[in-house]
Amino acid sequence: MTQERPTHPWSGPVGLAVTIFLIVGGVALFISSVAGGTPIPGIFIALLSVALGVLSSIGLFTVQPNQAVVLVLFGTYVGSAKESGWWWTNPFMIKKRISLRARSLNGEQIKVNDNHGNPVEIAAGVVWRVRDTAQATFDVEDYERFVTVQSETAVRHLASSYPYEDYDGDGISLRGTTDKISEFLKEELHQRLKTAGVEVLETRL
């Protein structure tokens, strides 16, 4: 299982300064080489400097509040930048943005049989957010789809484990103890979604 690693890229203004220096220096060298009468070596170095400057600019990126950027270099996970601001990193890095904001999933109403075999229509609302960006990126194919499927599976399992109404006493039932059932659902979802690095904040039936 992948573990999230914090990373601290270089400051964006430093990266911009390097980029401008390479491009401006390359242009100036090109002009001086042409004017000096020995253009071939100078033009080659000038073009190389400009190309490096353009490449350097690709390494500039921003991180917004409650957002993370997962950095991957040639197939290897380097780390996750979670501190908001303007940053500069290796231009060959692949940058995958992931929102850390709380999200709400309103599940569709599904038909299941309760613990007594009675047909019940039930739906659940789940508030969740990404806790571990590395797990969400690398340990599941699509973490948003994973949350949706696992939430429906958990609701089906929970609904079939308890009766809709306990007519014989004060036992746990889907209708009579909604708060307790919601807590059970939250705990089950927590266990199911750990693989995807997702944290469940609230559930409701």
N, C-alpha and C positions, 0 to 999 in steps of 0.2 A: 504494500500500500504506500502510495506516494505521500511524503510529508512536505508541507509548505515551508519554504525557506525565505525569510525576508532579505531583500537586496536593496542597496542604496546606490543608485546610478549617480553619475556626475551631474553637476549643476547645469541647467539649460543655458544660462548666460555664458558659461565657459565654453560649451559646445558651439554656441553661436559665434563667439569670438574666434575660435579656431577655424570655423567654416569660412567666415569673412576673410580672415588672414590668408587662408589657402587660395581662395578665389581671387581676391584683390592682388595678392602677390603673384599669382599665375598670370593674370592679365598684364601687370606691370612688367614682368619678365618677358612676356611675349612681345610687348611693344619695344622694350630695350634691345631684345635680340634682333628683331627686324631692323631697327635703326642702326645697330652696331655692325651689320654686315656679315655676321656669322650666325645665321638664324637656326640652323638645323638642331644643334644640341640644346640651345636655349628654348626653342619652340617645343621640343619634346618634353623638357622639364616643366615648361609653362602649362602645357596641356595636361600633364600628369598632375600638377598642382591643382588645376581647376577641377579635374575629375575627382580627386580626393576631397576637395571642398564640397562638391555636389554629393558625394557619397557620405560625407560627414553629416550633412544636413538631414539625411534619412534617419540618423540616430536620435534626432530631437523628438520628444513626445511629452504630453501632459498627462497628469493624473488628477482627476477631479475628486472632491470629497466623497467618501463612501464608494470609492471605485478602486480597483486593483488592476495592474497590468502584469500578466504572466510573461516572463521573458524566456525564450527558448533559442539556443544557439546550436545549429547543425544537429537538431534532434535531441539535444541534451537540455534538461530543465536547469536553468541558472538560478532563478528565484522570482519572487513576486514583489513588485514595487507598490506599496500601499499608502505611502505618504504623499499627500496632495502637493502639486507644484509642477514646475517645468524642469524636465530632466533631459539628459543626454547619455546615450549608451552606444555600444557597438552597433554600427549600422546594419550588420548582418543578423542581428537579433530579430526573431519573430515576436511580435507584440500582440498578445491576446487580452482584450479588455473584458473584465468581469465586474458586474455591479455587486456591491455589498449591501445595497439598500434592502429593506424589508419588502417582501412581495406577498400578495394575497392570491391564493388559489381558491376559486369558488368551484367546487366539484359539481359535476352533473348528477342529477337525481338518478339513482339506480334502484333496481328491484332485487331484493334478496329475501331469503327465508330466515326468520329469526330462530332462536334456540328451540322453539316449540313447533317449527315448521310452518308458521304463519307468514304469508307474503307481506313484505314491508317495503315501502318506498323511503329511501334515506339519502341524504347528501351531507357533505361536510365542507366547511371552509377552513383553510389552513394558511396561517401566516408564517412565512419562512424567509431565511436569508442564507447566503453562502458564508460558511465559517472558514473553510480551508480551500483556497483557490487552486492549489495543486491537485487535490483530490477531485474537485469539480471538473478540472480540465482533463486530467489524465486517467482517472480511475473509472469513469463511466463515459458512454458514448455521447449522451446529451443529458446534462444534469437537469434541465428544466422538464424535459419529457420524463426523466426518471422520477422526479417528484410527483408528476401527475399520475403516472402508472402506480407507483407505490402507495400513494394516498388512496386511490380507488381500491387497491388490494387490501389495505388496512381497514378501510370502512366495511368491505364485504366480510372480512374475517371477524371484525368486532360485532357486526350486526348478527352474524350467525352464532355468536357465542353467548348471547343474552336474549331473554324474551322481550317482546315489545312492551308488555305490561305484566307486572307481578301481581296477580289478583289474590294470591293466597297469603301474602305477607309483605314485609318491607325489604325485600331483597333488591338486588341491582336489576334494573330494567332500562331499556332504551328510552322509554318515555318518562319514567318516574325519577330517574337519577341521571339526568342529562349532563350535569356538571361532572359527575364522577366518570361517566362514559367518555366525556371529552378528554379528561385527564388520562384515561387508559389509551385513548387514541393518540394523544400527544406522545406518550411514552413508547408506544409501538412504532410510531412514525420516526421517533428519534433513533430507535435501533435500526430501522430499515434504511434510513437516509444517511447514516454515518459514513457509509462507503463513498457517497458522493460529496462529502464535506459540507453537508447542509444541516443547518440548525433550525429546529421547529420552535417558533416563539409562542404560537397560540393555535388551538383547534376549537372548532365549534360544530355542533350538529344542527 
